[in-house]
Amino acid sequence: MLFKLQLLVYTKNEYKSEIADAMMTVIKHSYGIDKDSLCAEVTSIFGYDRMGPKIAKAMNNTIDYMLQNDMVTIMDGKMHIK
């Protein structure tokens, strides 16, 4: 339940690292994963059954953050760790 509350109130940088850590773990254990599948998997990790607009915004903002900070790259529609 704690993770759900944190993800719902995600608007600031403090939760970005938790979401990014989960995303990096999923990407690391995948042979390339598209953004939609990554978001769905991380949503599930945080205990949600579906991805509403607030969660989608948190996921997309985190992906943008990771791309801007050269943590990941997208090749052929698949996300990879740099």
Secondary structure by P-SEA (a helix, b strand, c coil): caaaaaaaacccccaaaaaaaaaaaaaaacccccaaaaaaaaaaaaccccccaaaaaaaaaaaaaaaaaccccccccccccc
